[in-house]
Amino acid sequence: MLKKLSRCLAFVAMAGLAVQTSPVFASSAPAPGANTEFPFVELSPSFVTNYDGGGRLRYLKVDVSVRTKRPADEILRHHMPYIRNQLIQLFSSQLEENLTSTEGKEHLREQALEKIREAIDYVEGSGSNDILEVYFTSYVIQQ
């Protein structure tokens, strides 16, 4: 019973953290002088998922930004539900040791870039080369 309660409290705490840290944007227009040739697209809200923690329930919260060439930023926004689904599947399939090491985080970032490119190719037929980089702007694991 105590174990169930602690899992429930952990989930509520992570959900509260995700809601509390959700970004709010006043405008979607770029700032004056900003480089609009290679825009950044934030995949919001945060990704919050559980992962394999060796029999324990553990959570991962990641904020992801993608650097693109135009017009891939609009394509990315248009297909956001499919892309988010692919990334959630990727994040939730990770093992704990892959999420805690520097090399593991870098590998996960590379996998996320590949998943997004595959998703764009799948839904558009091409255009994945216009997805340049993926950045984790926030990365929190609960062990």
C-alpha positions as CSV (number, residue, x, y, z in Angstrom):
1,M,0.0,0.0,0.0
2,L,2.8,2.4,0.9
3,K,4.6,1.5,-2.3
4,K,1.5,2.4,-4.3
5,L,1.0,5.6,-2.5
6,S,4.6,6.7,-3.1
7,R,4.2,5.9,-6.9
8,C,1.0,8.0,-7.0
9,L,2.7,10.9,-5.2
10,A,5.6,10.7,-7.5
11,F,3.3,10.8,-10.6
12,V,1.4,13.8,-9.2
13,A,4.7,15.6,-8.4
14,M,5.9,15.1,-12.0
15,A,2.6,16.1,-13.5
16,G,2.6,19.3,-11.4
17,L,6.2,20.0,-12.4
18,A,5.2,19.6,-16.1
19,V,2.3,22.0,-15.8
20,Q,4.2,24.5,-13.7
21,T,7.1,24.7,-16.2
22,S,5.0,24.8,-19.4
23,P,6.2,27.7,-21.5
24,V,3.7,30.4,-22.5
25,F,4.5,32.5,-25.5
26,A,3.2,36.0,-26.0
27,S,3.8,35.9,-29.7
28,S,4.8,33.4,-32.4
29,A,6.5,36.2,-34.4
30,P,10.3,36.1,-34.4
31,A,12.2,38.8,-32.4
32,P,13.6,41.7,-34.4
33,G,17.0,40.8,-35.9
34,A,16.5,37.1,-35.2
35,N,17.8,34.6,-37.8
36,T,14.6,33.4,-39.5
37,E,16.4,31.3,-42.1
38,F,17.0,28.6,-39.6
39,P,14.1,28.8,-37.1
40,F,13.7,26.9,-33.9
41,V,10.5,25.0,-33.2
42,E,9.7,24.1,-29.6
43,L,7.9,20.9,-29.3
44,S,5.6,21.9,-26.4
45,P,4.3,20.9,-24.0
46,S,7.1,19.0,-22.3
47,F,7.5,15.3,-22.8
48,V,6.7,13.4,-19.6
49,T,6.9,9.6,-19.7
50,N,7.8,6.7,-17.6
51,Y,10.8,4.4,-18.5
52,D,12.3,1.1,-17.5
53,G,13.8,1.6,-14.1
54,G,14.6,-1.9,-13.2
55,G,11.2,-2.8,-11.7
56,R,10.5,0.7,-10.3
57,L,8.3,3.3,-11.8
58,R,10.5,6.2,-13.0
59,Y,9.8,9.3,-15.0
60,L,11.6,11.3,-17.7
61,K,10.7,15.0,-18.5
62,V,12.3,16.5,-21.6
63,D,11.8,19.8,-23.4
64,V,12.7,19.5,-27.0
65,S,13.6,22.2,-29.6
66,V,14.2,21.5,-33.3
67,R,16.3,23.7,-35.6
68,T,15.0,23.6,-39.2
69,K,15.3,25.2,-42.6
70,R,12.3,26.9,-43.9
71,P,9.6,25.7,-44.8
72,A,10.3,22.6,-42.7
73,D,9.3,24.5,-39.6
74,E,5.7,24.7,-40.9
75,I,5.7,21.1,-41.9
76,L,6.9,20.2,-38.4
77,R,4.1,22.2,-36.8
78,H,1.5,20.7,-39.1
79,H,2.5,17.1,-38.3
80,M,3.2,17.7,-34.6
81,P,0.8,15.0,-33.2
82,Y,2.5,12.3,-35.2
83,I,6.0,13.5,-34.4
84,R,5.2,13.8,-30.7
85,N,3.9,10.2,-30.7
86,Q,7.1,8.9,-32.3
87,L,9.2,10.7,-29.7
88,I,7.1,9.5,-26.8
89,Q,7.6,5.9,-28.0
90,L,11.3,6.6,-28.2
91,F,11.6,8.2,-24.8
92,S,9.5,5.5,-23.0
93,S,11.5,2.7,-24.5
94,Q,14.8,3.8,-22.9
95,L,16.7,2.0,-20.2
96,E,17.8,3.8,-17.1
97,E,21.5,3.5,-17.9
98,N,20.9,5.2,-21.3
99,L,19.2,8.2,-19.7
100,T,21.8,9.0,-16.9
101,S,25.1,9.0,-18.8
102,T,26.4,11.9,-20.9
103,E,26.9,9.5,-23.8
104,G,23.4,8.0,-23.4
105,K,21.8,11.5,-23.5
106,E,23.8,12.4,-26.6
107,H,22.7,9.1,-28.2
108,L,19.1,9.8,-27.3
109,R,19.3,13.2,-28.8
110,E,20.7,11.7,-32.1
111,Q,17.9,9.1,-32.0
112,A,15.3,11.8,-31.5
113,L,16.7,13.7,-34.6
114,E,16.5,10.5,-36.6
115,K,12.9,9.8,-35.5
116,I,11.8,13.3,-36.5
117,R,13.5,12.9,-39.9
118,E,11.8,9.5,-40.4
119,A,8.4,11.0,-39.4
120,I,8.8,13.9,-41.9
121,D,9.8,11.5,-44.7
122,Y,6.9,9.2,-43.8
123,V,4.1,11.9,-43.8
124,E,5.6,14.2,-46.5
125,G,7.6,11.8,-48.7
126,S,10.7,14.0,-48.3
127,G,12.0,17.0,-46.5
128,S,13.8,15.4,-43.7
129,N,17.2,17.0,-44.6
130,D,15.6,20.3,-43.6
131,I,15.5,19.1,-40.0
132,L,19.0,20.2,-38.8
133,E,19.3,19.6,-35.1
134,V,17.5,18.5,-32.0
135,Y,18.2,20.1,-28.6
136,F,17.1,19.1,-25.1
137,T,16.4,22.4,-23.4
138,S,15.4,20.7,-20.2
139,Y,16.1,17.2,-19.1
140,V,14.9,15.8,-15.7
141,I,14.8,12.1,-14.6
142,Q,13.2,10.9,-11.5
143,Q,15.0,7.9,-10.1
